[in-house]
Amino acid sequence: MLSLGACTSDPGPRSQAAAVSPTPSAEPVASDTLWLCRPGMPENPCEGGLDATVVDGSGQVERFAPPADPPLDCFYAYPTVSRVTALNAPMEVTPELVAVARAQAARFGEVCRVFAPVYRQITLSGIFTGHYDDTSPRAMAERDVELAWRDYLANHNDGRGVVLLGHSQGARTLTSLLAKRIEPSTEARTLLVSALLLGGDVTVERGKDVGGSFEQVPACRQAGQVGCVVAYSSFGEAPPADAVFGRAREAGEQVLCVDPSRLTGSGGTLHPYLPGAALSPESSLAATVPGVRTGFAAYPEQLTAECRVAGPVSYLHVARAPGARLPVTPQPLGPRWGLHNGDVNLALGDLVEVVRRQAESVKG
């Protein structure tokens, strides 16, 4: 079984480029967001040490050299990593937050300025004691992300196109933000280049690209398409009927699956980037990749992907290609969770390329 040694757990398409308009009107807000990553901040965790060693026998090192002024912004919400015993995490930067932001979001610096607010997420303890759907702790997490979004719009956006980027609980908070605050506003929706909402069970009406989570923002189905959503939950084998992810809870809906490799011309071949120990050695998130001293290990074209349906579950089936050097480790959370920990990194190269092509569409 394929897995990633990280700890991040939780239970009519538009093909033409959208012109980016001025920032939508919003109430002025103070710059009081606690930013995990933000352009210009000192010791930005989303910068530096992001080179990748290509694990294909060549040992080639890909140097990470982001542009001085990327064309887009990425607004990132991280998955569940807090290990405190309270239901909600404290409002503070911890090694776990640094590690997951570097592992999942930092390489998007090739195509966007990365903004990542700290939010009082529901903790691992809260989730595994059955409080993930409790109204109060969930509302606290979503409110923090919404306030950070308002701060970003008022003080940092300046009319730039935005990609929402989230995984697991982070995807869920951004799904709420998109549905409640962005989709209803024509101005805010014009800024939306895409939403990469991974492992968060975005839903659509069965057989359609809208409905469910969003009424107007469709699934991404073409290279360079903007104003759309990429979402999936990855499994290495057919998931059980009681899978934690990929199952819609409402009749007539299904969980959205968009294979990012189909949006880049790779046609079912993924480009994983796994975090190496050098990326954030103080955290258990970093995987130890033998012989790799760079921040990442790249495994180009060593995985295949395909959206599939198994009973009530729709999912991204991920498998090793013949001769792949990608390490296989025990699945830490069991078959119900699939490859949830690897949702982002197993397709990280493809996701960055999706955004690159969307940036070209907006620019063109």
N, C-alpha and C positions, 0 to 999 in steps of 0.2 A: 504494500500500500504506500502511496505517495503522501508525504507530509512535509511540513516546515517546522523546524524547531523554534517556534516563537510562542509567546503566551498572549494572545488577544482573543478573548472568547466572549460570546453572547448567545443566549439562546437565538393619420395621413401625414407622413414624415416630411419635414422641411429639408430640401436638399440645397437650397440656395443660401448663400452667406447672408447673415443678418448684419446690417449696419449697426455699429455701436453708437448709442445716443448719449447725451449728457446724463450725469448721475440723476437717478430719480429723486424727486423731492422727498426730503425726510427731515424730521425734527433734528436740529443740532443736538449732538450728544457729546458729553465729555469724553476725552481720550483716556478712560479709566479701565479699559480692557487689559487683563493680564495676558500678554501675548507669549505664547510658546515660541512661535516663529513669526517674524515680521521683517520686511526689508529695512535695512539700516540699523537694526538693533544690535548692540554689542554682543559678542559671543552667540550669534544666531545658530541654534542647533541644526537648522536646515541648510547650512553652508559648510563646506570644507570636508575633506576626507571622503569624497564620494566616488573616487575612481573605482573601476571594476576590473577584475582579472577574468579573462575569458577562459572557461574550463572546457577546452576542446582539444587539449594536447599541445596547443601552441603557447600557452602561457601569456598571450598578448594582454597588455593592459590598456583598457579604454580610459583615456583621461577625461575627467568631467570638467568641462569648460563652459559654464552657462553664459549666455549673452549679458551684456551690461544692462540692457533694458528689454526684458522679455515682453512679448506683445500682449500677454494676457495676465490675469491674476488667478490664483487658485486659493480658494477658501476651504481649509481642511479641518475636519472633525475626526479625531482619533477614536479607535475602538476601546473597549473596556480593558484597562490595564491596572486600575487602582486596587491595591491590596489592603487598604485600611479596612477596619471592621465596621465602620459606619455605613449607612445606606448610600450616602452621597460622599464623593471624594472632596477633600479640602481644596480651596482655591490656591494652589501652589504648584510650582514646577518641580517635578520629581524625576529621578533617573529613568523611571519607566516611560514617562511622557517624552523625554528627550529621545530615548531609544526608538520608540515606535514612530515618532515623527521623522527621524532620520531614515528609518527602514522603509516607511511607506510613502512619505510626502516629499522628501528632500530632492529626489532625482527629477521631480517635476519642475525643478528650477531650470531645466533645459528649455522650457516653453512658457513658464509663468513665474510671476512673483508669488511666493508662498506666504499666506497668512494663516496662522493656526492659533486660535484662542484657547486658553485654558478654560474648561468648564467643569462644573461639579457633577460629573457623571455618576450614574449608579455604579457602585463598586462590584467587584467580583463577589464579595461577600453578600451584597444585596441581591445579586442575580441568583446565586446558588442557594439562597434561603427563600427564594420564591417571590422577590419584590420587584422584578423587572417591569411589571405592568402596573405597579402601584402608582396612583395618580400624582401624589405629592413629590416623590423623588424624581419621577420622570419629568414633571413640570419644571422642577428646578433646573435640571440639565438642559431642557429645551429653551428655557428662558435665558440662561447664560449665553447660549449660542445665538439666540435672536438679538440680545443686546450687543454682542460682539459684531454681528452682522450690521446692525445700525451704526455702530461706531466706525466700522470699515467703510460703509457707504458715505458717511458724513465727512470722514477725515482722510481717507486714503484712496478711494476709488477713482475719482476724476474722470469718469466716463469710460473706464476700461472694461473690456469684456471679462466675464468671470466664469470660471469652472468651479462648481461645487465638488468637493472630493471628500468622501467619507467611507469608513468601513465599520460594519457591525453596528454597535450603538451609535457611532458617529454618523453612519449612513441613516440611521433612524432619526436622529435629531435634525439632519439636513433634509430628510424627506418631509418632516413637519414644517421646517422653515420654508421649503419650496412650495408646499401646498397652501400654507396659511399666509405667507408674506410676499412671495415672489410671483407665483402663478396668477393671483387675482389682480396684479398690477401690470398694466401694459408697459409702463416705463421700466419697472424692475425686470420684467420678462425679456425685454429687449437686450438687457445687459447679459442675460444668461447665454453663455456659449454652450455649455453642457453641464450635466450632473452625473458624476461617476459615483454611484451609490451601491457599494459592493457588500454582499453578505448582510443586507438589511431588509430583505423580503419586500421590495417594491412590487406592487401588484398592478395588473391590467385586467380589463375584461377579457374573458377567455377568447383567444383567437384574434385579439385586437392589440393595437399599440398604445392605446390610451384607456381611460377608465380606471377604476381602482384607486391607486394612490393619487393620480393626477388626471384632470379632465382635459387639459389642453397641451401639456408638455408630453410629446410622444417618445417612444423608444427610438434610439439611433439605429438606422438600418443601412446607411450608405456612408462611404468614406467622405469625410469633410462635412457631413451634415451637422448643423448647429441647432441650438435650442432644443436639445433632446437628451435622453437618459440612457446611460449604460449601467446595467445592473445584472448581477448573477450571484449564485452561490455555487461553489465548486465542490465536486465529489470525485473520488478516485474509483468508485464502483457504484453500482445501482444503489441508491439510498433506500433505507427501510421506509415503510409507510408512515412511521412516527418520527421521521427526520426532524431535527430542530429547525432546519432552514429549507426553503424551497416549497413549503406547503402554504397555500392560500387558506385563510380562515373564513372567507365569505363565499357563499354560493355564487357561481357564475364568474369567479375570478381565478386567475392563476398568477404565480410569481413570475415576474419578468426574467427572461434569460437573453442577454445579448452577448455573443461571443466577440470579444474585442479584436481577435485576429481577423475576423471577417470585415472589419472596418479599416484594415491596414493593407489588405492585399495578401496577407500571409496565408489565408485560406485554411485555417484550422491548425496552424503551427504557432506555438507560443514562444516567448522570449523571456524566461525568468531571470530575475535579479534577486539573489538571496543575500541577506545581510551577513557580513563576515564579522568575526570577533573584534576586528579593528574599528568597526563602525561606532560601537558604544560599549566598550569592554566592561563598564561598571554595571551593566544590566543583563539579566538572564534572557532578554529578548534576542540578543545577538547569537547567531548560529556559528559554531566553529567549523570552518571549511578548511580541510587540510591543505597546506601549501599556499593559502591565499592570505596575503598581507594587506590587501586593499580593503576599502569599505564594503565592497560588494564582490560577489562571484556571479558572473554571467554565464548562462547556459543556453546559448542561442539555438533555437529550433530543436530543443531536446524534449519538448512536451507537445502533445496534440490536444486539441480541444474541440468539443462539439456540444451544442445545446441539445438536451434530451428530455423526455418526459417518462417518468416511471410511476404509474398510478397517479396519486395526487400531488406528486413532487415534480417540479420542473427545475432543471439544474444544468450547470456546465460540467460535462464529463471531461476530466483531465487525466491523461495517461502518458507514460514515458514512451518516447519514440525509440525505435530500435537503436541500440548502441549508446543510449544516453548515459552521461556521466553524472547526472543529477543524483544526489544521495537519497536513499530511501530510509526513512526513520519510522519507528512505531507511531501510529496515530494516537496522539495523547488524549483525545476527548471521546473516542469511540465512534462507531460508524454513524450514529445519529447526527453527529456534527460534521461529518465529511472532512473536507480540506479547508475548513473555515479559517484556520490560522493563516493559511497561505493565499487567501482570496486575492490579495493585492500583489504580493511578490511573485507569485507563479505566473503572472501576466504583466509584470511591471513595465517591461520594455514595450509591450503592445499598447498599454494604456497611455504611456507618454507619447507614443507615436500617434494615437488617436487624437490627442489634444494638439499635437503639432499640426496635423492635417486640418483640424478645426481652426487653428490660428491662421493658417494659410487661406482658408475660406473667408474668414472675417476680414483679413487684410486685403484680399482680392476684391 
